[in-house]
């Protein structure tokens, strides 16, 4: 993450907040499954294999749907010119979240959750270098490890502030999750309209020339 400029840090933090918002909504609606945090679903699947096959099946289906979203985002990133990749990928995330909100309005909660899984998988492909994900927006274990490593090097010349972007990313997800809880308690799955609107706003922001990414 430190290879990016500061304005990219703030965009990544905002996208992590969006992921936290959606993840909290999904967690509350499904009763303990995640729409952005697949490590948690992987553990639930493993536990379910030995305790409750239904839980294992739900977790496995959610993981597969998330991976499909990663595939979709990767295809979009490979097909479009580099300068348009960032806004187009975020736009795709916003459209999937709008579809999820629409399905929720129609009473199709399960399908709505599926769309959020696709959206979160796609969101993780927003930042890419040389065809590989360079900033993971939803898996915070790696971010916290990098935060700790950066803090261990804080006394080295030129590395005093390298921990900041990692803290911003983690703080964004946690803050977004808190807002997602508040929104869900008031609006249930219709809070996904807020997520879609926020995603569209970030896509418009990413259209600015300063956000053009180079591999």
N, C-alpha and C positions, 0 to 999 in steps of 0.2 A: 504493500500500500504506500510505502514511503517513496516509491518510484514515481508516484503521481504528484501533480501540483496541488496546492492547498484547496483550490475550488473543487477539485475532484474529491478531496476528503469530505467536504461538506455535502456534496451530492451523495457520496456513498453513505454518509451518516443518515441522510434523509431517506434513502432507499432502505437502509437497515431498520429505520423507524417504521417505514411502511410494512416491512416484513414482520416486525414485532406486533404491529397493530393487527394484521391479518392472522398471525399465528395465535394471538390471544383469543380472537373471535372463534377461530376453529377449535381451539382447545376447550373453550367453554361450551360450544355447541355440541361437540362430539363426546364430551365427558372425559377428556384426558388424552386425546390424540392430537398430533401436531400437523399443521399445514406447511410449516417452513422448516422445522427442526427434525430432520430425518434420523438423527442419532437416537432421539427419544423414541421414535416409532420403531426403529430397529430393535431397541431393547425390549419394547412392548411385544414385538413379534416373537422374539426369542423366548420371553417369559410365557407368552401365550401358547407356544408350541408344547409346553409341558403342563400348562394349567387350564387353558381355555382356547380351543381351536378357533372359536369365533373371533376372539381378539386378535389372534395371529393372522387370520385372514383379512381382517379390516386393516391392520397395520401394513401387511404385505401389499394390499391393493393401493393404499395411500403412497407407499414408497414407489411403486411402479408408476403411478400417475405423476408423481413429482419428477421422476427420471424422464418421463415422456415430455414434461415441460422443459427440462434441460435440453433434450434433443431438439425440441421446437425452437428454443432460443438460439441454440448453436447453428441451426440451419438458417435462421434469419440473419445471424451475424456473418455467416459465410457468404450469403447471397447478396448482401447489400454493400455498397461502398463504405469504406472505413469511416468517412466523415459523417455518414448517416446512421451508422450502426447503433450508437448510443441512444439517440432519440427514438429510433424505430423499435428497438428492443423494449424500451420503457413504455412506449405506446402500446406494444403488444401486451405487456403486463396489465396496463390500465384497461384495455379492452376485455381481457379475460376476467378481470375483477368486476367490470360492468356486467358481463355476462353472468357472473356468479350472483351479483345483486339482483339481476332480472329473474334468474331462476328461483332465488329466495322469495321474491315477490309472488311468483307463481306457485309457491308451496313446495318446490322441489329442492329441499334442503341438501339431500345427499349429492345431487348433481352440482349444486352451488359449491359445496366443499370440494368436489372434484375440480372445478374450475379454479378455485383458489390454489389448489395443489399445482396445477399446471402453471399458474401465474408465478408462484414462488419458485418453481423450478426454472422458469424462464428468467426470472429476475437475477438468478445467480449467474447468468451468462452475460450480464450487462458489461462488466469490466473484463476484457480479454486482452491478452498479449500473445502474439504468435500462436493463436488458436487455442490457448489455454486460459482457464479462469484465473485472473490475477488478484481479485478481491472477492472472497466469499462473503456474501451479504447476510447469510442466515446461520452459518455454523460458527458459533462464538467460542468454542473450545480452542480452536486454532488461533483465534484473535487474542484470547487471554494468554495463551502460551507466548505469542509474539510480544504481548504487552509485558509479561514478566521478563522475557529475554532482553527487551529494550531497557527496562528499568535496571537490569543487572549491568548494562553498559552505559549507564547514565553519566558515569565519571569519565568516559572516553571522549577525547576531543571530537567535536562535530556530531556527537550522538546524544547530546543532552536532551533533545526534544523529540527523539524518534518514537517515543512511547505515545505521544499525543494522538496520532491518527488511529491507533488501535483502541485507545480509550474512547475516542469519539464514536467509533463504530459500535462498540459494546454499549455505550450509553444511549446511542440512537435506538438500538433494538429494545433495550429495557424500557426507555421512555415511551416508545411506540406501543409496546405491549401494555403498559399502564393505561394509555389512552384507549387502546382497543377494549380493555375491560370496561372502562367507563361507558364507551359507546355501545358495547354489546348489552350491558345492563339496561340501557335506555331504548335501544333500537333493535336488538337481536341481530339477525343476519342482514337486516337492511342497512346496518352500519357499513357494509361493504361498499355502498354508494360513496361514502366518505373516502374509503381507500381508493376507489376508482378515480374520484376527482383529484385526490392528491397525486396519484400516479400520472394523470394527464398533465397536471401542473408541472411535475418534474420532467416529463417528456418535453414540454414546451421550453423549460429552462435549459435542457440539454441541447436544444437547437442552437444555442448561442455559439458563435465560432470558438470561443475559449474552451469549450468542452469537446472539441474534435479530438478524438483519440488516435494515436498512431501506434501500430504494432512495433 
